[in-house]
Amino acid sequence: MDKIRGIKKSVSCFRWGLSSFLLATLVPGLSVVLAAVALGRGVQARSAIGGEWNPVAWHLRWGFRLAYCGALLSTVLTATEFLYLIRLLA
């Protein structure tokens, strides 16, 4: 049962990470939340599977990568917009 749950969480991590990355340019604040969900799902998947073979390990790895990139891109875009707004108002 844990292995099945781990596989489902791996695919879920990829889905949330991809959503985070794709929405980073549209809604930067939401992207950080989606990245946090993806990272949480990834940690749950790793703990459920343990050291056993994961047939969807590719999804888990890319889910982590996309979540990190989405959160980073979102942070950079938010900071850039904030600095532009301060410069515009000054």
C-alpha positions as CSV (number, residue, x, y, z in Angstrom):
1,M,0.0,0.0,0.0
2,D,2.8,2.4,0.8
3,K,4.4,1.9,-2.6
4,I,1.2,2.6,-4.4
5,R,0.7,5.8,-2.3
6,G,4.3,6.8,-3.1
7,I,3.7,6.3,-6.8
8,K,0.6,8.5,-6.7
9,K,2.4,11.1,-4.7
10,S,5.3,11.1,-7.2
11,V,2.9,11.8,-10.1
12,S,1.1,14.4,-7.9
13,C,4.4,16.1,-7.2
14,F,5.1,16.4,-10.9
15,R,1.6,17.7,-11.6
16,W,1.9,20.4,-8.9
17,G,5.4,21.3,-9.9
18,L,4.5,21.7,-13.5
19,S,1.5,23.9,-12.5
20,S,3.8,26.0,-10.3
21,F,6.3,26.5,-13.2
22,L,3.6,27.3,-15.8
23,L,1.7,29.7,-13.6
24,A,4.8,31.6,-12.3
25,T,4.5,34.2,-15.0
26,L,0.8,34.7,-14.7
27,V,0.2,34.6,-11.0
28,P,3.5,34.8,-9.1
29,G,2.1,34.6,-5.6
30,L,0.0,31.5,-6.4
31,S,3.1,29.8,-7.9
32,V,4.9,29.8,-4.6
33,V,1.9,28.1,-2.9
34,L,1.8,25.5,-5.7
35,A,5.5,24.9,-5.4
36,A,5.2,24.3,-1.6
37,V,2.4,21.8,-2.3
38,A,4.6,20.0,-4.9
39,L,7.6,19.9,-2.5
40,G,5.4,18.5,0.3
41,R,4.0,15.8,-2.0
42,G,7.5,14.9,-3.1
43,V,8.7,14.5,0.5
44,Q,5.7,12.4,1.2
45,A,6.4,10.2,-1.8
46,R,10.0,9.7,-0.9
47,S,9.1,8.7,2.7
48,A,6.4,6.3,1.4
49,I,8.7,4.6,-1.0
50,G,11.8,4.7,1.1
51,G,14.8,3.1,-0.6
52,E,12.8,0.9,-2.9
53,W,12.6,1.2,-6.7
54,N,10.2,3.9,-7.9
55,P,8.8,3.3,-11.4
56,V,7.9,7.0,-11.7
57,A,11.1,8.4,-10.2
58,W,11.4,10.6,-13.3
59,H,8.2,12.4,-12.3
60,L,9.4,12.8,-8.8
61,R,12.7,14.3,-9.8
62,W,11.2,16.7,-12.4
63,G,8.4,17.6,-10.0
64,F,11.0,18.8,-7.5
65,R,12.9,20.7,-10.2
66,L,9.9,22.4,-11.7
67,A,8.7,23.4,-8.2
68,Y,12.0,24.9,-7.3
69,C,12.2,26.7,-10.7
70,G,8.6,27.9,-10.4
71,A,9.2,29.3,-6.9
72,L,12.4,31.0,-7.9
73,L,10.9,32.5,-11.0
74,S,7.9,33.7,-9.0
75,T,10.2,35.3,-6.4
76,V,12.3,37.0,-9.0
77,L,9.2,38.3,-10.9
78,T,7.6,39.6,-7.7
79,A,10.8,41.3,-6.6
80,T,11.2,42.9,-10.0
81,E,7.6,44.1,-10.1
82,F,8.0,45.5,-6.5
83,L,11.1,47.4,-7.4
84,Y,9.5,48.8,-10.6
85,L,6.6,49.9,-8.6
86,I,8.8,51.6,-6.0
87,R,10.8,53.3,-8.7
88,L,7.6,54.4,-10.4
89,L,6.1,55.9,-7.3
90,A,9.3,57.7,-6.2
